[in-house]
């Protein structure tokens, strides 16, 4: 009994992942120029979400001016003023 290699929706062999945008199958290999997305449309939708700031990377807020840090110094202490 032989085992066949699974084929993606585009007919190529290899690994298939879930498209982050539409949740459909997406071939993950050099023959898919939009990987990990299934299509140019899904790639563009994701890019637009980042550009419109629907997706954000969490970051610490910058300190308020005059706030004292753990060492007891103001954040700009020791920096020359221009």
Buried (B, 14 or more C-beta within 10 A) or exposed (E): EEEEEEEBEEEBEBEBBEBBBBEEBBBBBEEBEBBBBBBEEBBEBBEEEEEEEEEEEEEEEEEEEEEEEEEEEEBEEEEEEE
